[in-house]
Amino acid sequence: MSITALPAPAQLALVRLGQRLRAHRVQRAWTLAEMAQRLMCSPTTVRALEAGKPGTSLGLMLHALWLFGETDSLDTVAPAPAALAANRRVRRPAGRAAPGVITESERDF
C-alpha cells in the first residue's frame, strides 16, 4: 500500500510514529542492522518502519515499541470506550449490521 493512499492526517501520524521510532533507536546508539537483528527482520524493513510506510506489519511495529518499553503508551493512543472499560457489553442498535458487514441492500449493484 502506498502512503499516498491514506488520508493526509493518517499519513502524517505514520510518518511521526516512524520518526519517534528512529529517535528511540538513535538514542540507544543502535544501527539499522542492530535494530533489524533485534526485530528479526531486514534493515530495509526497519527503514520502512521509520519512514512510516503503511505496508509494514503492525506486529513488527508493536515489537519495536516493546523493545523501547513503549507498549503502555498505546493505551493513550486508542483508549477503550467507557462502556468497555466498565466491563459492560457494548451493543449496537437493533437492525444495524456489525461494522464491516455488507448488507443485502449493499450487494445489489
Buried (B, 14 or more C-beta within 10 A) or exposed (E): EEBEEBEEEEBEBBBEBBEBBBEBBEEEEBEBEBBBBBBEBEBEBBBBBBBBBBEBEEEBBEBBBEBBEBEEEEEEEEEEEEEEEEEEEEEEEEEEEEEEEEEEEEEEE
